[in-house]
């Protein structure tokens, strides 16, 4: 049996969103966050279907999005309870076994039991019960979030030691044991582990999708920092050196695309928020890129366009999302299409 973890640029059947709750963690910024979600949903619906989980008034939300311009056949809203919006981490991770999709349902424990996640941990199974996908769901007793892994679609996985080896995820398992499990579940030939790299304010213990992403099997875009005065400088410079030392399966160095770091954004308490550009979402015909009202926004879009020929590169203002320490990729999960 052959197993494949597709790359994000592989054909997709839909993207999953979990809609924010007025009484949830985003309550203080709800209006701005919901506007951001509407913009994300409408942008996705230009290219492919959107599946949305929302506990209350699903039909009302569907009508709202259609009225705002979304194609009616591309919007599905399903009533399902949830704790928070981070579909990347509580949604299914889809693999193909002998070319047939299987939704792997890993344990989501609120990034190492930092937050309540009991409802989120059930979302993949509940969506299956509501007939949202026909592929089987396989529940696994292993803590893993989709934002923690990055696939090139050809057997290589990129991840971080800080996240996958955190004692609050799968205590008692060492690096070799975790790697063995990843290889078996995802059909991998190798795992590239980053030791360094992190964004201040990130509470995921260093998700890879905040700092380094495959654009294709030969290209990695990453969060750079050239300002020696910035608190990120040492860590991101060390990560850049690690990426430069990585090699493709046949020995060539990767093409590296550095993305400038946006100027610091802080919350009301002075905590720096994790604004970063690698948290983009690849769609069938587009790439949605988080922007932050920063002068670097246009430069990032310009650097990413050559990485995605044939796809429209679209900026989405995500300043509201980072108030809860995530961004655009974090609130989405693509559902791949069977080859």
C-alpha positions in Angstrom: 0.0 0.0 0.0 1.3 3.4 -0.9 0.7 6.4 1.3 1.0 10.1 0.2 0.7 13.3 2.2 -0.1 15.8 -0.6 1.5 19.2 -0.8 -0.8 22.1 -0.2 -0.6 23.1 -3.9 -2.1 19.8 -4.9 -5.7 20.0 -6.2 -8.3 20.7 -3.4 -11.9 19.9 -3.1 -12.6 22.5 -0.4 -11.2 24.6 2.5 -12.5 24.2 6.0 -13.2 27.2 8.3 -14.5 27.3 11.8 -16.4 30.5 12.3 -15.6 32.8 15.3 -18.0 33.0 18.2 -19.2 36.3 19.6 -18.6 34.9 23.1 -15.3 33.3 22.2 -11.7 34.4 22.7 -12.1 37.0 19.9 -15.1 38.7 21.7 -13.1 41.9 22.2 -12.3 42.2 18.5 -15.3 40.2 17.1 -16.5 42.7 14.5 -13.0 43.0 12.9 -12.3 39.3 13.1 -15.6 38.4 11.5 -14.9 40.9 8.7 -11.6 39.2 8.1 -13.3 35.8 8.0 -15.9 37.1 5.5 -13.0 38.3 3.3 -11.2 35.0 3.6 -14.3 33.0 2.8 -15.2 35.1 -0.2 -11.7 34.9 -1.6 -11.6 31.1 -1.3 -15.0 30.8 -2.9 -13.8 32.6 -6.0 -11.7 29.4 -6.6 -13.3 26.5 -4.8 -15.9 25.4 -2.2 -15.7 26.6 1.4 -17.0 24.3 4.2 -17.7 26.3 7.4 -18.4 25.0 10.8 -20.6 27.3 13.0 -22.7 26.3 15.9 -25.4 28.9 15.6 -27.5 30.1 12.7 -25.6 28.3 9.9 -28.2 29.2 7.3 -28.0 32.9 8.2 -24.3 32.9 7.6 -24.6 31.1 4.3 -27.2 33.6 3.1 -24.9 36.4 4.2 -21.9 35.1 2.2 -24.0 34.5 -0.9 -25.4 38.0 -0.7 -21.9 39.3 -0.4 -21.0 37.7 -3.7 -20.1 34.1 -3.1 -21.3 31.5 -5.5 -24.2 29.6 -3.9 -22.8 26.2 -4.8 -19.5 27.0 -3.2 -20.7 27.8 0.3 -21.7 25.1 2.8 -22.3 26.0 6.5 -22.8 23.2 9.0 -23.9 23.4 12.6 -21.1 22.1 14.8 -19.9 23.3 18.2 -16.3 24.4 18.7 -14.0 26.2 21.1 -12.1 28.4 18.8 -11.3 29.2 15.1 -8.0 27.4 14.4 -9.2 24.9 11.8 -5.5 24.2 10.7 -5.0 22.5 14.0 -8.3 20.8 14.7 -9.2 19.9 11.2 -8.4 16.6 9.4 -5.0 15.9 7.9 -5.7 14.1 4.7 -3.5 11.4 3.2 -4.0 9.2 0.1 -3.7 5.5 0.5 -3.5 3.8 -2.8 -4.9 7.0 -4.2 -7.9 7.0 -1.9 -8.4 9.8 0.7 -8.3 9.1 4.4 -8.8 11.9 7.0 -6.4 11.4 9.9 -8.0 12.8 13.1 -5.2 13.4 15.5 -5.6 14.6 19.1 -5.8 18.4 19.5 -5.1 19.3 23.1 -5.0 23.1 22.8 -1.3 23.3 21.9 -0.1 21.3 24.9 -3.1 21.9 27.1 -2.7 25.7 27.1 -6.4 26.2 26.3 -9.7 24.2 26.4 -10.1 22.2 23.2 -12.6 19.4 24.0 -15.1 20.6 21.4 -12.5 21.4 18.8 -11.0 17.9 19.2 -14.4 16.4 18.0 -15.0 18.6 15.0 -13.5 16.3 12.4 -15.7 13.4 13.6 -18.8 15.5 13.9 -18.4 16.9 10.4 -18.1 13.3 9.1 -21.3 12.4 11.0 -23.0 15.4 9.2 -22.0 14.0 5.8 -19.4 16.7 5.0 -17.1 14.1 3.4 -17.3 10.6 2.2 -13.7 9.7 3.0 -13.2 7.6 6.1 -12.0 9.3 9.3 -9.2 7.5 11.2 -8.8 8.7 14.8 -5.3 8.4 16.2 -4.1 8.7 19.8 -1.3 11.1 19.0 -1.2 14.9 19.5 -0.5 16.7 16.2 -1.6 19.9 14.7 -1.7 20.6 11.0 0.2 23.9 11.5 3.1 21.8 12.8 3.9 20.0 9.6 4.8 21.1 6.0 4.8 18.6 3.1 6.5 18.8 -0.3 4.1 16.1 -1.6 7.1 13.9 -2.5 8.0 12.3 0.8 9.7 15.1 2.6 8.2 16.7 5.8 9.5 20.0 7.3 8.8 20.6 11.0 10.3 21.9 14.2 11.7 20.1 17.2 10.4 22.7 19.6 6.8 21.8 18.7 6.7 18.1 17.9 9.0 17.2 20.8 7.3 19.4 23.4 6.7 17.4 26.6 3.0 18.6 26.6 2.3 16.9 23.3 3.4 13.2 23.4 5.4 12.7 26.6 7.7 9.8 26.6 8.3 9.7 22.9 11.7 10.7 21.6 12.7 12.2 18.3 13.4 8.9 16.6 10.0 7.5 17.7 8.1 10.5 16.6 9.8 10.5 13.2 9.0 6.8 12.8 5.3 7.4 13.4 5.3 10.4 11.0 6.9 8.3 8.3 4.4 5.5 8.7 1.3 7.7 8.8 2.4 10.0 5.9 4.4 7.8 3.7 7.6 9.9 4.2 11.1 9.1 3.2 12.6 11.8 5.4 11.9 14.5 8.0 13.7 17.9 8.0 13.8 19.2 11.6 14.4 22.8 12.4 15.9 23.4 15.8 15.7 27.2 15.6 13.1 29.8 14.5 10.1 31.2 16.4 7.9 34.3 16.4 7.4 36.2 19.7 3.8 35.9 20.8 3.3 32.5 19.1 1.7 30.1 21.7 1.9 26.9 19.5 5.5 26.1 20.6 6.9 27.0 17.1 4.5 25.8 14.3 6.3 25.5 11.1 3.6 27.4 9.2 4.5 30.6 11.0 8.2 30.5 9.9 8.9 28.4 6.8 6.8 27.0 3.9 7.3 24.9 0.8 6.2 26.8 -2.3 7.1 23.8 -4.5 9.3 20.8 -3.9 12.4 22.9 -4.5 11.5 26.2 -2.9 11.1 27.3 0.7 9.8 30.7 1.6 10.7 31.7 5.2 10.4 34.5 7.7 13.6 36.5 7.6 14.9 39.3 9.9 17.7 41.6 8.9 17.3 44.1 11.7 20.0 43.5 14.4 17.9 45.5 16.9 14.8 43.3 16.5 14.3 40.6 19.2 13.8 38.0 16.4 17.2 38.6 14.8 19.3 35.9 16.4 16.7 33.2 16.2 15.6 33.8 12.6 19.2 34.2 11.4 20.0 30.8 13.0 16.9 29.3 11.3 18.0 30.8 7.9 21.3 29.0 8.3 19.6 25.7 9.0 17.4 26.1 5.9 20.5 26.9 3.8 22.1 23.6 5.0 19.1 21.5 4.0 19.2 19.6 0.7 16.7 18.3 -1.7 16.5 14.5 -1.9 19.0 14.5 -4.7 21.5 16.8 -3.0 20.7 20.3 -4.4 20.3 23.1 -1.9 16.8 24.5 -1.7 15.9 27.8 -3.4 15.2 30.0 -0.4 12.9 33.0 -0.5 13.3 35.4 2.5 10.2 37.3 3.4 10.8 40.6 5.3 9.5 40.8 8.9 6.7 43.3 9.5 7.3 46.0 12.0 6.4 45.0 15.6 2.7 45.0 16.5 1.8 44.9 20.2 -1.4 44.3 22.2 -2.8 46.6 24.9 -0.5 44.9 27.5 2.6 45.5 25.4 3.0 41.8 24.3 4.3 41.5 20.8 1.9 39.7 18.5 3.1 37.0 16.0 2.7 38.9 12.7 4.5 36.9 10.0 4.2 36.4 6.3 4.8 32.6 5.8 1.3 31.9 7.1 -0.2 32.0 3.6 -2.8 29.6 2.2 -2.3 28.0 -1.3 -5.6 27.4 -3.2 -6.4 25.8 -6.6 -5.9 29.1 -8.4 -4.6 31.5 -5.8 -2.4 32.1 -2.8 -3.9 34.1 0.1 -1.2 36.0 2.0 -1.7 37.7 5.4 -0.9 41.4 5.4 -0.6 43.7 8.4 -0.9 47.3 7.1 2.9 47.3 6.9 5.1 48.8 4.3 6.6 45.3 3.7 3.2 44.0 2.6 3.6 44.9 -1.1 7.2 43.6 -1.1 6.1 40.2 0.3 3.4 39.9 -2.4 6.0 40.7 -5.1 8.4 38.1 -3.8 5.8 35.4 -3.6 4.2 35.9 -7.1 7.1 34.3 -9.0 6.9 31.3 -6.6 3.4 30.5 -7.7 3.1 30.9 -11.5 -0.5 30.5 -12.6 -1.9 31.5 -9.2 -3.2 34.9 -8.2 -1.4 36.2 -5.1 -3.9 38.1 -2.9 -3.3 40.0 0.3 -5.8 39.7 3.2 -5.5 42.1 6.1 -5.0 39.8 9.2 -4.3 42.3 11.9 -7.4 41.3 13.7 -6.4 37.6 13.8 -3.0 38.1 15.4 -4.7 39.3 18.6 -5.3 35.7 19.4 -1.8 34.7 18.2 -2.5 33.2 14.8 -3.0 34.3 11.2 -4.5 33.3 7.9 -3.1 29.7 7.4 -4.0 28.9 11.0 -7.7 29.5 10.5 -8.0 27.3 7.4 -7.5 23.7 6.4 -7.6 22.5 2.9 -9.3 19.3 1.9 -7.4 17.7 -0.9 -9.1 16.2 -4.0 -8.5 12.6 -4.8 -6.0 12.2 -7.6 
